[in-house]
Amino acid sequence: MLDLKDYGIDMWPKEKIEAFRKALLDWYDANKRDLPWRRTADPYAVWVSEIMLQQTQVVTVIPYYERFLDWFPTVEALAEATEERLLKAWEGLGYYSRVRNMQAAAQQIMTTFAGDFPQTYEEILSLKGIGPYTAGAIASMAFGLPEPAVDGNVMRVMARLFEVDYDIGDPKNRKIFQAIMEELIDPERPGDFNQALMDLGTDIEAPKNPRPEESPVRAFSAAYLHGTMDKYPIKEAKKKPRPVEIQAFVIRNQEGQYLLEKNQEGRLLSGFWSFPIMETQLVAQQLDLFEEGNQVLEPLSQLRGFEEKYQLEPVWKEQAFSLITHVFSHQKWRIQLVEGWVKDPQLPDEGQLVWADLEDFETYPFATPQKKMVDAYLRNS
């Protein structure tokens, strides 16, 4: 077991821990948010909510959560879903590996656990795509097990409570905050305890503009009492996303249909449909030309590259479209649209390509960059 003293942390005596639990849970009982996943102890529903809430705000998640459970009400339904239906349900949420892992885990539950959601922390942790945080959340909220759910919000609160001088962004330091939580968690109400800390960390103890004077546990916070709130938590700045120039091709045939391509497995946004796109090979890509207002013109060779790859000979239009930007965790795309039309709609055998009517777009799973491209095209055409 981790000795917190080795990390400069003195754990409170039992009486103080009990007082902390009471102060936190009394505040939670009076102020907790009414969220749909808090109205059930169904482990499947809790799991869906927790995966969706990773990297995504609550207000965005609620309609997705409700639709997802409507489309896939059981583990079995999720396990048997088609890829198109699965991606359509997740369309716009981003970080699409989350839902792919969920389906793999659902299939694992069907085969390994006979369709019954596992009920121990270790078994939940064994599921595809579930780490210590999600396993702790499900175990505590659905099964009442005293397992901590340590995410960024919780680490931020803990860092301020104990003035933890370790970077919360460094994965190897997570064990420190896990050990603190194992001492503090309320064994009688572990799920509520975890959720109370999440609520506290997303609001009063937020990363920006915190309001420590309103915190229900300010009397326990070393950083608040010592005036060091601005120092904690310690977290090194993230690397900026790599800039990437993208050319998107809006191609129509004589029937007025649009060319769509399905991203292949192994590529970013695999399984989703979009206008054909190609990364440009420009010197500008190595320069800081991604600020608003800078224009990078597309060389003719890029259009020829499209013609060779797709075996089409579009008549290119000179229509100017607004630049589109989209930021992933590791890349920043700047997308330039170019439009053309073709007389011969014959498509090559390679790849997955279709001609689709505009009104049928809603039947295809589109990731956010494609939605932005469609919106920009319709605004400017």
LINLIN-V621821 format. One record per residue. N is the residue number from 0. RES is the residue in three letters. PSI is psi as a letter, one per 20 degrees, with the letter a starting at -180 (none if undefined). OMEGA is omega as a letter, one per 40 degrees, with the letter a starting at -180 (none if undefined). NEAR is the number of other ideal C-beta (glycine too) atoms within 12 Angstrom. Layout:
n->N res->RES psi->PSI omega->OMEGA near->NEAR
n->N res->RES psi->PSI omega->OMEGA near->NEAR
This chain:
n->0 res->MET psi->q omega->a near->11
n->1 res->LEU psi->p omega->i near->19
n->2 res->ASP psi->o omega->a near->14
n->3 res->LEU psi->h omega->i near->25
n->4 res->LYS psi->h omega->i near->13
n->5 res->ASP psi->i omega->a near->13
n->6 res->TYR psi->j omega->i near->24
n->7 res->GLY psi->k omega->a near->15
n->8 res->ILE psi->p omega->i near->26
n->9 res->ASP psi->o omega->a near->18
n->10 res->MET psi->q omega->a near->25
n->11 res->TRP psi->q omega->i near->23
n->12 res->PRO psi->r omega->a near->11
n->13 res->LYS psi->g omega->a near->12
n->14 res->GLU psi->h omega->a near->10
n->15 res->LYS psi->h omega->i near->20
n->16 res->ILE psi->g omega->i near->25
n->17 res->GLU psi->h omega->i near->19
n->18 res->ALA psi->h omega->i near->20
n->19 res->PHE psi->g omega->i near->37
n->20 res->ARG psi->g omega->a near->33
n->21 res->LYS psi->g omega->a near->23
n->22 res->ALA psi->g omega->a near->27
n->23 res->LEU psi->g omega->a near->41
n->24 res->LEU psi->h omega->i near->31
n->25 res->ASP psi->g omega->i near->20
n->26 res->TRP psi->g omega->a near->27
n->27 res->TYR psi->g omega->a near->29
n->28 res->ASP psi->h omega->a near->17
n->29 res->ALA psi->h omega->a near->13
n->30 res->ASN psi->j omega->a near->19
n->31 res->LYS psi->q omega->i near->25
n->32 res->ARG psi->q omega->i near->20
n->33 res->ASP psi->n omega->a near->11
n->34 res->LEU psi->q omega->a near->25
n->35 res->PRO psi->h omega->a near->25
n->36 res->TRP psi->i omega->i near->35
n->37 res->ARG psi->j omega->i near->29
n->38 res->ARG psi->j omega->a near->17
n->39 res->THR psi->q omega->i near->19
n->40 res->ALA psi->j omega->i near->21
n->41 res->ASP psi->o omega->a near->22
n->42 res->PRO psi->h omega->i near->38
n->43 res->TYR psi->g omega->a near->36
n->44 res->ALA psi->g omega->i near->31
n->45 res->VAL psi->g omega->i near->38
n->46 res->TRP psi->g omega->i near->44
n->47 res->VAL psi->g omega->a near->46
n->48 res->SER psi->g omega->a near->35
n->49 res->GLU psi->h omega->i near->42
n->50 res->ILE psi->g omega->i near->41
n->51 res->MET psi->h omega->a near->37
n->52 res->LEU psi->i omega->i near->35
n->53 res->GLN psi->p omega->i near->32
n->54 res->GLN psi->j omega->a near->19
n->55 res->THR psi->q omega->a near->24
n->56 res->GLN psi->q omega->a near->14
n->57 res->VAL psi->g omega->a near->26
n->58 res->VAL psi->h omega->i near->14
n->59 res->THR psi->h omega->a near->17
n->60 res->VAL psi->h omega->a near->29
n->61 res->ILE psi->g omega->a near->24
n->62 res->PRO psi->h omega->i near->19
n->63 res->TYR psi->g omega->a near->32
n->64 res->TYR psi->g omega->a near->34
n->65 res->GLU psi->g omega->i near->21
n->66 res->ARG psi->h omega->a near->22
n->67 res->PHE psi->g omega->a near->38
n->68 res->LEU psi->h omega->i near->29
n->69 res->ASP psi->g omega->a near->16
n->70 res->TRP psi->h omega->a near->25
n->71 res->PHE psi->m omega->a near->31
n->72 res->PRO psi->i omega->a near->18
n->73 res->THR psi->r omega->i near->25
n->74 res->VAL psi->g omega->a near->33
n->75 res->GLU psi->g omega->i near->21
n->76 res->ALA psi->h omega->i near->26
n->77 res->LEU psi->g omega->a near->36
n->78 res->ALA psi->h omega->a near->26
n->79 res->GLU psi->j omega->a near->19
n->80 res->ALA psi->q omega->i near->28
n->81 res->THR psi->q omega->i near->17
n->82 res->GLU psi->g omega->a near->24
n->83 res->GLU psi->g omega->a near->20
n->84 res->ARG psi->g omega->a near->23
n->85 res->LEU psi->g omega->a near->31
n->86 res->LEU psi->h omega->i near->35
n->87 res->LYS psi->h omega->i near->29
n->88 res->ALA psi->h omega->a near->33
n->89 res->TRP psi->i omega->a near->40
n->90 res->GLU psi->p omega->i near->33
n->91 res->GLY psi->i omega->a near->28
n->92 res->LEU psi->h omega->i near->34
n->93 res->GLY psi->r omega->a near->29
n->94 res->TYR psi->m omega->a near->25
n->95 res->TYR psi->i omega->i near->35
n->96 res->SER psi->h omega->a near->24
n->97 res->ARG psi->g omega->a near->33
n->98 res->VAL psi->h omega->i near->40
n->99 res->ARG psi->g omega->i near->27
n->100 res->ASN psi->h omega->i near->25
n->101 res->MET psi->g omega->i near->39
n->102 res->GLN psi->g omega->i near->36
n->103 res->ALA psi->h omega->i near->23
n->104 res->ALA psi->h omega->i near->37
n->105 res->ALA psi->g omega->i near->36
n->106 res->GLN psi->h omega->i near->25
n->107 res->GLN psi->g omega->i near->27
n->108 res->ILE psi->g omega->a near->32
n->109 res->MET psi->h omega->a near->23
n->110 res->THR psi->g omega->a near->17
n->111 res->THR psi->h omega->a near->21
n->112 res->PHE psi->j omega->i near->23
n->113 res->ALA psi->k omega->i near->12
n->114 res->GLY psi->i omega->i near->20
n->115 res->ASP psi->p omega->a near->19
n->116 res->PHE psi->p omega->a near->33
n->117 res->PRO psi->q omega->a near->31
n->118 res->GLN psi->j omega->i near->20
n->119 res->THR psi->q omega->a near->21
n->120 res->TYR psi->g omega->a near->31
n->121 res->GLU psi->g omega->i near->16
n->122 res->GLU psi->h omega->i near->23
n->123 res->ILE psi->g omega->a near->40
n->124 res->LEU psi->h omega->a near->23
n->125 res->SER psi->i omega->a near->19
n->126 res->LEU psi->q omega->a near->37
n->127 res->LYS psi->p omega->i near->26
n->128 res->GLY psi->j omega->a near->29
n->129 res->ILE psi->p omega->i near->35
n->130 res->GLY psi->a omega->a near->27
n->131 res->PRO psi->h omega->a near->27
n->132 res->TYR psi->g omega->a near->35
n->133 res->THR psi->h omega->i near->38
n->134 res->ALA psi->g omega->i near->37
n->135 res->GLY psi->h omega->i near->41
n->136 res->ALA psi->g omega->a near->43
n->137 res->ILE psi->g omega->a near->42
n->138 res->ALA psi->g omega->a near->37
n->139 res->SER psi->g omega->a near->40
n->140 res->MET psi->h omega->a near->38
n->141 res->ALA psi->h omega->a near->35
n->142 res->PHE psi->j omega->i near->26
n->143 res->GLY psi->k omega->i near->24
n->144 res->LEU psi->q omega->a near->31
n->145 res->PRO psi->m omega->a near->26
n->146 res->GLU psi->p omega->i near->34
n->147 res->PRO psi->q omega->i near->38
n->148 res->ALA psi->n omega->a near->44
n->149 res->VAL psi->o omega->i near->38
n->150 res->ASP psi->a omega->a near->31
n->151 res->GLY psi->h omega->i near->29
n->152 res->ASN psi->g omega->a near->35
n->153 res->VAL psi->g omega->i near->41
n->154 res->MET psi->h omega->i near->40
n->155 res->ARG psi->g omega->i near->37
n->156 res->VAL psi->g omega->a near->48
n->157 res->MET psi->h omega->a near->46
n->158 res->ALA psi->h omega->i near->39
n->159 res->ARG psi->h omega->i near->42
n->160 res->LEU psi->g omega->a near->44
n->161 res->PHE psi->j omega->a near->39
n->162 res->GLU psi->l omega->a near->27
n->163 res->VAL psi->o omega->a near->37
n->164 res->ASP psi->l omega->i near->22
n->165 res->TYR psi->q omega->a near->30
n->166 res->ASP psi->p omega->a near->22
n->167 res->ILE psi->i omega->i near->32
n->168 res->GLY psi->i omega->a near->21
n->169 res->ASP psi->o omega->a near->18
n->170 res->PRO psi->h omega->a near->18
n->171 res->LYS psi->i omega->i near->13
n->172 res->ASN psi->i omega->a near->27
n->173 res->ARG psi->h omega->a near->29
n->174 res->LYS psi->h omega->i near->24
n->175 res->ILE psi->g omega->a near->35
n->176 res->PHE psi->h omega->i near->45
n->177 res->GLN psi->g omega->a near->32
n->178 res->ALA psi->h omega->i near->28
n->179 res->ILE psi->g omega->a near->36
n->180 res->MET psi->h omega->i near->41
n->181 res->GLU psi->h omega->i near->29
n->182 res->GLU psi->h omega->a near->31
n->183 res->LEU psi->h omega->a near->39
n->184 res->ILE psi->p omega->a near->37
n->185 res->ASP psi->o omega->a near->32
n->186 res->PRO psi->h omega->a near->20
n->187 res->GLU psi->h omega->a near->16
n->188 res->ARG psi->l omega->a near->24
n->189 res->PRO psi->h omega->a near->32
n->190 res->GLY psi->g omega->i near->37
n->191 res->ASP psi->h omega->i near->30
n->192 res->PHE psi->g omega->i near->43
n->193 res->ASN psi->g omega->a near->44
n->194 res->GLN psi->h omega->i near->40
n->195 res->ALA psi->g omega->i near->43
n->196 res->LEU psi->h omega->i near->48
n->197 res->MET psi->g omega->i near->42
n->198 res->ASP psi->g omega->i near->32
n->199 res->LEU psi->g omega->a near->39
n->200 res->GLY psi->h omega->a near->33
n->201 res->THR psi->i omega->a near->26
n->202 res->ASP psi->e omega->a near->28
n->203 res->ILE psi->h omega->a near->32
n->204 res->GLU psi->k omega->a near->40
n->205 res->ALA psi->q omega->a near->23
n->206 res->PRO psi->h omega->i near->23
n->207 res->LYS psi->p omega->i near->10
n->208 res->ASN psi->l omega->i near->12
n->209 res->PRO psi->q omega->i near->28
n->210 res->ARG psi->m omega->a near->16
n->211 res->PRO psi->h omega->i near->31
n->212 res->GLU psi->i omega->i near->14
n->213 res->GLU psi->i omega->a near->18
n->214 res->SER psi->p omega->i near->33
n->215 res->PRO psi->i omega->a near->33
n->216 res->VAL psi->k omega->a near->38
n->217 res->ARG psi->h omega->a near->27
n->218 res->ALA psi->i omega->a near->19
n->219 res->PHE psi->i omega->a near->29
n->220 res->SER psi->o omega->i near->35
n->221 res->ALA psi->h omega->a near->28
n->222 res->ALA psi->h omega->i near->30
n->223 res->TYR psi->g omega->a near->29
n->224 res->LEU psi->h omega->a near->19
n->225 res->HIS psi->i omega->i near->17
n->226 res->GLY psi->k omega->a near->14
n->227 res->THR psi->k omega->a near->21
n->228 res->MET psi->h omega->a near->29
n->229 res->ASP psi->i omega->a near->16
n->230 res->LYS psi->h omega->a near->17
n->231 res->TYR psi->q omega->e near->31
n->232 res->PRO psi->q omega->i near->36
n->233 res->ILE psi->p omega->a near->24
n->234 res->LYS psi->p omega->i near->20
n->235 res->GLU psi->q omega->a near->12
n->236 res->ALA psi->q omega->i near->8
n->237 res->LYS psi->q omega->i near->11
n->238 res->LYS psi->q omega->i near->11
n->239 res->LYS psi->q omega->i near->14
n->240 res->PRO psi->q omega->i near->17
n->241 res->ARG psi->p omega->i near->18
n->242 res->PRO psi->p omega->a near->29
n->243 res->VAL psi->p omega->i near->31
n->244 res->GLU psi->p omega->a near->35
n->245 res->ILE psi->p omega->i near->39
n->246 res->GLN psi->p omega->i near->40
n->247 res->ALA psi->p omega->a near->39
n->248 res->PHE psi->o omega->i near->39
n->249 res->VAL psi->o omega->a near->39
n->250 res->ILE psi->p omega->i near->40
n->251 res->ARG psi->q omega->i near->30
n->252 res->ASN psi->a omega->a near->26
n->253 res->GLN psi->i omega->i near->13
n->254 res->GLU psi->i omega->a near->15
n->255 res->GLY psi->j omega->i near->18
n->256 res->GLN psi->q omega->a near->23
n->257 res->TYR psi->q omega->i near->38
n->258 res->LEU psi->p omega->i near->39
n->259 res->LEU psi->q omega->i near->37
n->260 res->GLU psi->p omega->i near->37
n->261 res->LYS psi->p omega->i near->28
n->262 res->ASN psi->p omega->a near->29
n->263 res->GLN psi->q omega->i near->17
n->264 res->GLU psi->p omega->a near->15
n->265 res->GLY psi->i omega->i near->8
n->266 res->ARG psi->q omega->i near->18
n->267 res->LEU psi->p omega->a near->26
n->268 res->LEU psi->k omega->i near->35
n->269 res->SER psi->q omega->a near->21
n->270 res->GLY psi->i omega->i near->32
n->271 res->PHE psi->q omega->i near->38
n->272 res->TRP psi->q omega->i near->38
n->273 res->SER psi->r omega->i near->45
n->274 res->PHE psi->q omega->i near->44
n->275 res->PRO psi->p omega->i near->38
n->276 res->ILE psi->q omega->i near->40
n->277 res->MET psi->p omega->i near->30
n->278 res->GLU psi->p omega->a near->24
n->279 res->THR psi->q omega->i near->30
n->280 res->GLN psi->n omega->a near->18
n->281 res->LEU psi->q omega->i near->25
n->282 res->VAL psi->h omega->a near->11
n->283 res->ALA psi->h omega->a near->22
n->284 res->GLN psi->h omega->i near->22
n->285 res->GLN psi->i omega->a near->15
n->286 res->LEU psi->r omega->a near->13
n->287 res->ASP psi->m omega->a near->12
n->288 res->LEU psi->k omega->a near->22
n->289 res->PHE psi->j omega->i near->29
n->290 res->GLU psi->q omega->a near->15
n->291 res->GLU psi->p omega->i near->10
n->292 res->GLY psi->h omega->i near->10
n->293 res->ASN psi->p omega->a near->17
n->294 res->GLN psi->p omega->i near->18
n->295 res->VAL psi->o omega->a near->28
n->296 res->LEU psi->q omega->a near->20
n->297 res->GLU psi->p omega->i near->32
n->298 res->PRO psi->q omega->i near->20
n->299 res->LEU psi->h omega->a near->13
n->300 res->SER psi->h omega->i near->16
n->301 res->GLN psi->h omega->i near->28
n->302 res->LEU psi->h omega->i near->30
n->303 res->ARG psi->h omega->i near->18
n->304 res->GLY psi->h omega->i near->22
n->305 res->PHE psi->g omega->a near->33
n->306 res->GLU psi->g omega->a near->23
n->307 res->GLU psi->g omega->a near->15
n->308 res->LYS psi->g omega->a near->22
n->309 res->TYR psi->i omega->i near->31
n->310 res->GLN psi->l omega->i near->19
n->311 res->LEU psi->q omega->i near->31
n->312 res->GLU psi->m omega->a near->19
n->313 res->PRO psi->q omega->i near->26
n->314 res->VAL psi->o omega->a near->19
n->315 res->TRP psi->p omega->i near->25
n->316 res->LYS psi->q omega->a near->20
n->317 res->GLU psi->j omega->i near->12
n->318 res->GLN psi->p omega->i near->19
n->319 res->ALA psi->p omega->i near->17
n->320 res->PHE psi->q omega->i near->29
n->321 res->SER psi->q omega->i near->22
n->322 res->LEU psi->q omega->a near->30
n->323 res->ILE psi->p omega->i near->32
n->324 res->THR psi->q omega->i near->26
n->325 res->HIS psi->p omega->a near->32
n->326 res->VAL psi->p omega->i near->22
n->327 res->PHE psi->r omega->i near->23
n->328 res->SER psi->h omega->a near->17
n->329 res->HIS psi->i omega->a near->15
n->330 res->GLN psi->q omega->i near->24
n->331 res->LYS psi->o omega->a near->25
n->332 res->TRP psi->p omega->i near->34
n->333 res->ARG psi->o omega->a near->37
n->334 res->ILE psi->p omega->i near->41
n->335 res->GLN psi->p omega->i near->39
n->336 res->LEU psi->q omega->i near->37
n->337 res->VAL psi->p omega->a near->38
n->338 res->GLU psi->q omega->i near->31
n->339 res->GLY psi->r omega->i near->29
n->340 res->TRP psi->q omega->a near->27
n->341 res->VAL psi->q omega->i near->29
n->342 res->LYS psi->g omega->i near->15
n->343 res->ASP psi->o omega->a near->17
n->344 res->PRO psi->j omega->a near->25
n->345 res->GLN psi->p omega->a near->15
n->346 res->LEU psi->q omega->i near->23
n->347 res->PRO psi->q omega->a near->18
n->348 res->ASP psi->h omega->a near->9
n->349 res->GLU psi->q omega->i near->12
n->350 res->GLY psi->r omega->i near->19
n->351 res->GLN psi->o omega->a near->24
n->352 res->LEU psi->q omega->i near->30
n->353 res->VAL psi->q omega->i near->24
n->354 res->TRP psi->p omega->a near->24
n->355 res->ALA psi->p omega->i near->29
n->356 res->ASP psi->q omega->a near->18
n->357 res->LEU psi->h omega->a near->20
n->358 res->GLU psi->i omega->i near->11
n->359 res->ASP psi->i omega->a near->16
n->360 res->PHE psi->h omega->a near->26
n->361 res->GLU psi->i omega->i near->15
n->362 res->THR psi->i omega->i near->18
n->363 res->TYR psi->p omega->i near->32
n->364 res->PRO psi->o omega->i near->33
n->365 res->PHE psi->p omega->i near->34
n->366 res->ALA psi->r omega->a near->35
n->367 res->THR psi->g omega->i near->29
n->368 res->PRO psi->h omega->i near->36
n->369 res->GLN psi->h omega->i near->38
n->370 res->LYS psi->g omega->i near->27
n->371 res->LYS psi->h omega->i near->29
n->372 res->MET psi->g omega->i near->41
n->373 res->VAL psi->g omega->i near->31
n->374 res->ASP psi->g omega->a near->21
n->375 res->ALA psi->h omega->i near->28
n->376 res->TYR psi->g omega->a near->32
n->377 res->LEU psi->h omega->i near->18
n->378 res->ARG psi->h omega->a near->14
n->379 res->ASN psi->i omega->a near->20
n->380 res->SER psi->none omega->none near->21
